[in-house]
């Protein structure tokens, strides 16, 4: 007969520490039972409680006149004028996507969609940020990551397309640090009336608690705890903790919820995400200081023999918890039954402050809500500056490499070339509001037909910059994401983030996290782009090897006129190109250094928020006055790669001659720069604006011909297009 586990053994098996167990005993004033240990382990997991990161998230700038809801709800909300609000959020599904790429990515999309429509918003745009090891070559790692990438892309497309929400942008990057842990970050933006936002709260004595959506199974059991641990060789055995998604059910749930929101039947609503029924119930009660009774035997089940523990910890998808107004139960049931969804009254709000769980009339758990939902341990983990930073700056670029060789190598790199193989699997035009979708070189834009405005958005992070300097790298990620939005003519308004880091038990990782948070704080404050929500994903490591610091930033901005969305591709032969900003020969963590020297090292480029704002203001104001034909920021690969991209996507040749301190500076990655295209008759008015804003500008060339010529680099337009548009497909399909 198997020996029954002690309470200590149960706690350790649930990734609780013995210190946390003592805290639980103190809260309960008795020994916890099996269900209660499961509840505490989920709610106090890194994934749900942010216990290692909360210390550094405090102090993020979260307020502005246009912010309706900041961090703490299912998604953040900003006022976009004319009585409308944009609701958006970004979250990770890293661990599940490494174990089972299709379902991991698909349910990541499903989860972030629910976070947004739970707030009362109809989702109108998706983006994603996905990162892998190199997919080139015949190595086992390259083959594995081709498989992972194909599965992740299929999962993102499979779910988003079925939901009828366009995927309009994102980024796909490659670094060897992701070999044991690819990253999948999903973003959704929705539209709502500014005065019709719904919140995740449960209050009002006797108000019923209702379950709606799919039936509960055992899929995803323990997912929040699994996502709060590092990977090892046997991590693929964790497939049962990956949820299984059904986008067709979620589409019904979306429409049923939006119909419900037009009524006056509910107090609050919460998505069942990580930790399922546990997190949704405790968070709803915790926000209002209420208690709750739930009868778990009344929860719709799709498997036989499920236990109270299974019901509380399952992460089955497409489910919501509702706090209804008393007496409105039947009206709510009618709505969800009309949409052929499960619906049941499973409990009620109480004034006890406790969560009381019943199973066929017997009480199986009773836990105070506040200590679980609002008072999870906040850890003060040790921090230590990483050893690798001590000699990382002393790199000399002294090889005799021609600019032509460097360009040919960099322009064909997987990070640079077009990813149409990826984004062509996403429906980017459904809902018919997409103005600039995937394949756009900077921000993506979507029309708000109710107001005539447009929303621009971009998801970005240069992880190499974050590796050599987490603080400045994170600040640069905010700047880059905002710059992409500004290049479309929109004013950047707010960010949501997804902070992907390694093992928080490693003091060097916590130092990276701490410094990255400082960088985000300083950038968002200086650029007036508050943080309105986000996600932290830690333990992104396998066998002790962690990922580069990867604070992904999604920026959203408002363009006052949807007819003035500025493209990033060359428009017309004969137009003049200007370089805005200063080129300083900065190569730290650049693509040039990675490709030519096989190193991620050097000194981070200068960060100057005033210059960044001056760049934004120049492009936005010039676009408002219809003075620009196109604009593209200068980032990975430097000026030469930026101009070549504008040329191939616009199908126009270009002749550029620019004076620099060193010939290879056409590849340097100084920040706060952009290339703009101006018609001859608009040059005087444009340069006047640039001068007024205090940004340096240099006339560098003209549009036209069938060749891309940038100083001593030359390539035919047709050859460049072949490389840019076809290289990725050849690589990703090489073993199919």
N, C-alpha and C positions, 0 to 999 in steps of 0.2 A: 504494500500500500504506500502511495506517495506521501511523503512527509509534508504536513501543512506548513506554509511559509510563515515566518514571524512577521510582525508589523515592520520591523527594520528591513527585512529581506524584501517585503512587498514595496516599501518606499524606494529602496535602491533600484529595484527592477523597473520602477516607474521614473527613473532619473531624478528622484528627489534626493537631496542630501540628508544626512542624519540631523544636521542643524535645522533644516527645514521641517523635518519630522517633529522635532521638539517644539518648533513654532506652531505646528498644526495641533499638537497635543495641548498646547497652551490656549489656543483659540477655542478648541472644542471642550477643553477641560475633561478629556477622556481619550481613550484610544480610538483612532479613526478606523472605520471598516473599509472593506475592499472598494465599494463604490466611492466613498469619500476620498480615499487615496487617489483614485482615478480622476476625480474632479480637481483636487488640488494640483496633481501632476500636470494636468492640461492647462489650468489657469495660471499656474506659476512657471510654466515652460517659458523658455526664452522667446518662443514664437508669439505667445499670447501676452506675456507680462512685461517684456522689454526690460527685464531686471538688470541686465548688464549695460544697457544703452540709455536708459531713461535719464540717468545723471547728466549725460552730455546733450540730450535732446532738449532739456530745459534751457530756455534762453533763446530758442529759435524765434526770430521775428514772425509773429503770426497774425498781426492786426494791421489793417489799413481801412480807409473809408469804404473800399469796394469789397472787403471780405465779409461775407455773411456768416460762414461757419468755418472755423479753423480746425486744427487737429482735435481728435477725441470722438468724432462721429464716424459713420461708415465711410464718408467721403467729405472732401472740402467743397465749399461753395463760394463763388464770387459773383458780384453784381456786374452784368455786362450791359446795363442800360435798357431803357424802354420797357421796364418791368420784367426782364428776363434774367436768369441766372445760369451760369455754367457750373456743373457739378462734376468733379473729377478726382481720380485717385490712381495711384500706381502701386502694384504689389508684386512680390516675388513668388514663383513656384519652382525654385531651383532644385531642391532635393527630389521632389516627385518627378521632375522632368529628366533627371539623370537616371533614375531607376526605370521609368516607363515613359519615354519621351512623348508619345502621342497623347495619352491620357493626362500626363503631368501638365503639358502645355495647354491642352483643351480645358481642363478644369481650372487652370489659372485664369484663362479668359472668362470662363463662366463665373468664377468667384468675383472678379473685379467688375463684371457687368452687374452682378447682384448688389455689390456695394453701392453702385451708382443709382440703379433704379429703386433701391430701398429708400433713397432720399426723396423719391417722387419725381425723378428726372427720366426722360426717355433717352437711352443711349444713342448718340449720333456719330461717335467716332471712336475707333480703337487705334492704339499704337502698341509696339512692343520693342523691347531691347533685349537681344539675345546674343550670348557670347560663348565661344567654343575654342578649343585648341585648333591648331592648323589642320585643315582638311586636305592639304596638298601632299602627294606622295603615297608610298605603299606601306608606310609603317602601320602597326596595329592601332596606334593612337589616332592617326589620320583616318583610318577606315572606321574606327569606332565613332569619331566625331562627324563623319559624313552620315553615318546611320542616325546619330542623335539629331543632327541638324534636319535631316529629312523628316524624322518623326515629329520634331517640335514644330516645324513649319506646317506639316499636315494637321497637327492638332490645333494650332492657332487658326488655320483656315477652316478646318472642319467645324469648329464651334462658332467662330465669328460669322462665317458665311451663313450658317443655318439660322443664326439669330437675326439676320438682316441688318447687321451693324457694319458699316464700312471700316476696313482697316486702312488708314490713310497715310501711315508713316511708321518710322522706327529706325533701328540701327542693328547691324549684324557685324560683330567684330571678332578677331581671332588673336589669342595669346596663349602661350603654352601653359600659363598658370591655371587655365581652365580645363586642363587635361583630365583631372579627376573630379571635376565639379563644374559642369556648364551652368550658365546663368540664364534664366528665363524670367524677365520682368514684363508684366502686362499692364497697360494703361487704358482706361475708358473715360470718356467725357460725355456727359449728358446735358440736356436742356430742360429747364423747368421754369415755371413762373416764380419770380423772386419771393412772392408771398405765399407760396404753396410748397414749402420744403417740409419733409417729414423726418422725424428723428427716432432714434432707437431708445425708447424709454418705456417703462412699465410703471404706471402709478394709478392711484384711485382704488381704495379698498373695495374688494369684491369684483373688480373688473375682470372679465374672463381672459385667460391666456389661450391663444389658439395656434394650432400647428397647421401650416398649409404647404402644398407642393408635392414632391415625390415621397414615396414610402421610405422608411428607414431600413437600411441593411447594414451589413458589417463592413462594407468597403470604407477605406480611409480610417479604420479603427487605429487610434494612436498616432494619427498623422502629425498633430502639433508637436508631440514629444519627439517623433522621428525627425522632424525638421529642426529640432533644437539639439542635434548631436552631429558629430563629424562622421564622415564616411570611412569605411574600411573595405577590405577586399570582398567581404560578404554582403555588401550593401544591396546587391541586386536581390537578395533574399527578402528584402523589405517590400517587394512588389505589392503584397496585400495591404500595405498602408497607403497606397496611391488610390485616390478616389477615381470613380468611373463616371464620366459625364454624359448627359443626355440633353443636347441643345434644343431638341424639339419640345421637351417638357419645359425647359427654361423659357422658351419663347412664349408658351402658354402662361407660365408664371408671370412673366413680364407684363403681358397684356392684362392678366387678371389683376395684378397689383395696380397698374395704372388706372384701370376701371375703378378699383377700390378707392384710390386716392381722390377720385372725383366726388366721393360721398363724404359724409361726416360720421363715419362708423368706428374709427379707431383712435387710440391714444398714441401708439407708437408701433414700429415694425423694425425687425432686425434680421439680417441675413444670418443663416447658419453656416459660418465659414469654418476656420480652424477651430477644433474642439467642439464643433457641432452644437448640439442642444445645450451643452454645458456653457460655452462662452456666450451664446445668444441670450440665455435666460439670466445668467449672472450679470452680464453687462447691462441688460435692460433694467433689471431691478437695482443694480448698483448705481446707475446714473441718477435715480430718483430717491434712493435711500429706502426703497420698499422691500418687502419680503415677497415670497411666492410659494405657492403649493403647485406641484405638478404630479399628475397620475400617469406614470410611464407606461402602464398597460393600455392606456388610451391612445398612445402614439401609433399611427399607422405603420405596420411592419411588413416587409416583403420577404422575411426569412423566418423559419420556424425556430423555436427554442431560444430566442433572443432574451437577454437578461437586462436588468436595470443598468448595469455597467455598460453594456453594448449600446443601449439607447442614448445614454449620456455622452459617450465618447465617439460614436460613429460620426464620420464626416461625409456621409452620403450627400450628394449634391442636390441642387435645385429645391431647397427648403427654406422656409421663412418662419419666424415666430412673431405673432401679433398680440399686442395688448389691445383688446377691443373695448368699446363702450358697452356697459352692461345693458342687456336687452337688444343688442344689435347682432347677436350671434347668428340668427337665421338669415338675416340679410347678407352677412359675410359668407355663410355657407352657400347660399344661392349663387353668389358671384363665382366662387371657386369651383363649384360643381358644374356650373355652366361651361367653364373652361376645362372640364374633365380632370380636375386636380383633386388630390386628397385634401381633406380639411376636417379638423376635429378640435373640439374644446378639450384641452388637456389639463387645465388648472385655473388658478385665479391669483390676483394680487392680494397680498396681506399686509398687515402693519407690523409684523413681528421682526422684520429685518433678517429673517432666516429663509433659506431655501429648504423646503420640506419636500422630499421625494417619496412617493408612495407606489407600491406594486401590489395590485389586487387588494387594496385596503390596508396593507401593512406598510408602516413607515420604514424605508430602507436607508434613508440618509437625512440628516439635518445639519446644515452648515450655515453659519452667519455669512450674509452676502458681502458686506463691505470688506472684511479682511481678505476675502478671496478675490473680489473684482477690483477693489480700489487700493488695497494695501499689500500687494505682492511685494516680496523682498526687493529692495533696491540695493544692488551689489556695488561695492566700491573696489573693483578689481585693480590689481597692480598694473601700472603702465611703465613702459620702458622704451626709449628710442631705439629703433632697430639697429643692429650691428651693421647691416649692409649699407646704411646711409653714411658711414664714416669715410669711406673712400670712393663714393659713387660719383662725386663731382669732378674728379680729376681725369677727364677723358679728353684726349687730343684728337681732332679730326685731321690727321696728317697723311692719309692715303692719297695717292695720285689717281683720283677717280674723275673721269670726264663727266660733265653734266648730262651729256647724252646717255651715257651708260646708267647713271643714277636715275634719270627720268624713265628710261625703258624698264628698269627694274621696279621702280616704285609705282608707275602707272598701271602695271599689270598685277599689282599685289591684290590679294583677296579683300583687303580692307578698303581699297580704292575703287575697284571695278563695280559696275552696276550689278545689283542683286535682283534683277527682274525674275530670275528663276524662283526666288523666294516670294516676292510680292505679287507675282502674277497668279499665285495660288490663293491670294486674298481678294475677296470682292471689295474693291475700293470705291465703287460708284453707286452701290445700292443706296437708296434714299435720295439720290440725284442732287446732293448738295456739295459734293467734293469739287473744290476749285483747283487745288494743287495736292495731288495724292502721292503715293509712293513713287520713287524715281525722281521726285523733286529734290534738288541738291541741298536745300536748306529746310525751312519749316514747311509743314503741310497746312493747308487752309480749307475750311469748310464754311459754306454760306449759312447764315441764319435767315431763312427766308421770311420769318415773321418780322424782322427789323431792318433788313437790307444791309446788316453788318456782316462781318466774317470773323471767325475765331481761327487763330493760327496756333500751332502747337509743334513742339519738337522734343525728342527724348535723346539725351546725350550724356556721355562721360568718356573722357580720354583716360583710360586706366593706367597708361604708362606714366602720364603726368602725376597721377595720384600715387604711383609707386615711388617716384623719386622725391615727392613732396606732397603728402596727403592733404595738408592745409591749403596750399596754393592750388593743387590739382582739383580739389573739390570746389574751390572758388572759381577756377577756370571752367569747370563743368557747368556751373550756374551761368557764367558769362557766355559760354558757347551756346547753351540751349536758348538763352535770351537773345543772343545775336542772330541765331537762325530765325527766330520769330520776327525780330526787327527787320531782317532782310526781306521779309514778305510785306513789309509796310505796316505791321501791327505793333501796338505798344505792349511789351511784356508786362503781365499783371501779377502772376503768382506761380509758385511751383508746388509740385508734389514730388516726393523723392522715394527712392528705393535703395537703402544703404546695405550693400552686399560686402561682407567682410569674412575673414577667417575665424579661427577659434578664439572666443573671448577669454579663455583661460590662459592664452598666451599674452604676456604683458606687452609684447611688441605689436600685436594685433590691436589691443585696446588703445595703445598709443596712436596707432594709425586712425582708429575710429574717433578718438578724442580730437585729433588735429583736423580730420575731415569735417567734423561738426563745426569746429571753429571757422573753417573756411566757408562753409555754407552760411553760417550766421553773418559773417562780415560781408559776404557778397550780397545776400538777400537784403540786408539792411541798407547797404550803399546803393543798390540798384532799385530799391522800392518794389521788390518782388517777394512778398511774404510767403512763408511755408504754410500751406493750408491743410497738409496731411502727408501721409507717407507710410513707410514700412521699413522695418529693419530685418535683415536676413543674416544671421551669424552662423558659425560652424560650417562655412563653405570651404572645407578642406577634406582631403583624402590622404590617409596614411601620413598625416603630419604636414602635408604640403597644402598651404592655403592659397586662395586666389589673391590677385592684386586688390588693393582697396578699390572698390567699385561703387561709388556713390552716384547712381544713375539719377539724373535730374530731368523731369518733364516740366517744361514751361508752357504756359498758356497765355496768349495775348489777344487783344481786341483790335481789329481793323474797322474803323468807322464806316468804311465803304467797301462792300463786297466786290464792287467793280474795279477797285484799285488794289487788288492783290498783286504784288510785284513778283514776276517770275525770276528764276535763278539761272536760266539758260539764255545764251545770246539770241538777240531778236532780229537785228537788221544790219545788212552790209553797209559799211560807211560810218557806222556809229563809233564814237570814241570811248575808250576804256580809261578809267581812272583807278588808281590805287589809293584807298583811304587808310590812314594810320601809318605807323612807323615800323620799318623793317630793320631789326637790330642784330641779325646774325645769331639768333638763339636756337640751339639745336638740342637742348636737353629733352630726353625721352621722345625725340622726334622719330618719324617714320624713316627719315634719312639715316639716322644713327642705327635704328633697328635693322634696316636692310643692308646697309653698307658696312656696318661694323659689328653686327650681331650683338648689340648691347642695348639694354634699357638703363640709361644712366644720364649723368650730366646735371646741369643747373636748370631749375625750372624757369621758363620765360617770365619776364616781369609782369606782375598783375597790377593794373592801374584802373580802378573803377571809374574815375573821372573820364579817362580816355574812352573807356567802353561806353559810357553813357553818351559822350559826345558823338561816337560813331552811330549809336542807335538813333539819336536825335536827328543827325544829319540825314540818314536814309529815310526815316519816317517822315520828316518834314518835306524833303525833296519829293518823296513819293506822293504825299498829299497834294503837292503842287504839280503833279504829273510831269516831273522833270527827269525821271529815270525810266530806262527801258528794261533793265534787269539789274540784279544785285546778287552777289554770292560772297559769303564770308570766306576768309582764308584760314584754313585749319590744317588738318593732317596732310602732309606732303608739301605744304607751303604754297607759294604763289603759282609756281609752274603747274602743279596738280590742279589747283582751283580753276585756273584759266582753261586748262585742257578739258576739264569736266564741263565747264560752261560751253565750250566749243562743240564737243561731241553731242551733248544733249540737245543743243540748239541747232546742230547740223550746219555750223558756220565755221569757216576758217578764221584765223586771227593772226595778226602780226604785232608782237609786243617787244619793245626794247625798254629796259628799265635799268637805271644806274644804281648799283649797289656797292657796298664796301668790299664784298667778296663775291666772286661769280657764283659760288654755290649757295648764296643767300636766297636764290629763287626757290630753294627748298626749306628755308628756315621756317620755324613755326611761332614767330612772335605773335602775341595775342592782339585783339582789338583792331583787326584789319579786315578790309573787304575790297572787292573789285566791283565797280559799278559801270554800267553802260549808259551813255548819254548821247542824245541826238545833238548835232552841231548847234541847232538854234537854241538849245537849253543849257549850253555849257556855262555861259556867263551867269545865269540865274542860279545854277547848281553850285558853282564855285563860291558865289556870294554866301549861300547858306553854309557851306563847309567852313568858310572863313569865320562866319559869325559863331558857329558852334565850337570853334577852336580845334578842329581836326585837320591834320596835315593831309594834303592831296597832291597826287602826282599824275600827270597825263602819261600813260604808258603804251598806248597803241590803238589800233583800229580793228574793226570787225570786217572780215571779207576774205575771199580766196578759198583755195582748197587745201591749204596747209596750216598747221598749227606751228607757229614760230615764236619762241620765247627766248630772247637773247641767243645763246648758242645751242639751243635745243630745237630740233625740227622733226616733225612727223606728219605724214599725210593725213588728212582728215579721215579718209576711208580706212586707213590702217588703224588709226586711233579708235575709230568706232568699232572695228572688228574686235580689237582687244577689250575695249570697255564693255561692250554688250554681250560678248560670247564667252569670255574666259571663265566666268563663274560656273556657267552651265557645264562646260567641259570637265571642270574639276569635280563638281558635286555628283556628276553622273558617271564618273570613270569606272566604278565597280558595279554598275547596274547591268 
